[in-house]
Amino acid sequence: MIPILLSGARGRGPTAMLTGAGVALLLAACASSPPTPDVAMSAARQAIAVADHAHIAGAALPALAEARSKLDAADTAVRNQQMIHAERLAQESRIDAELALAQSNADKDQAVNDDMLHSTDTLSEEIKRNAGTTP
């Protein structure tokens, strides 16, 4: 009976070892943490820098503050080895900074439009006033 067990064990040995090694590698791959979200962090930092350079003001300031807050939280998550959470926060930070820039640009564009409308109205009034007088 013992020789049969040994021959049976010997026959399954390489297959069992390969299967065991595969399972061990799979578990090691699952257990390892994802890589640091360097690209997402860099993109968030750059988006915040662009927004800072544009001198964000007014209604867009809360979105920029939120972007900074989320980037700080992403840095903390990286230090705590929470890479997936850090990447999500970095992506949200980039989006918030881009939103702040877009809001600021929209506010500036609206101000230009309002100024143009005011100038047009002023010109129309001048034309009407001067239409009645002839030199």
Summary of the structure (lengths in Angstrom):
residues: 135
radius of gyration: 32.4
end to end distance: 128.5
largest distance: 128.5
contacts: 350
relative contact order: 0.11
helix: 87%
strand: 0%
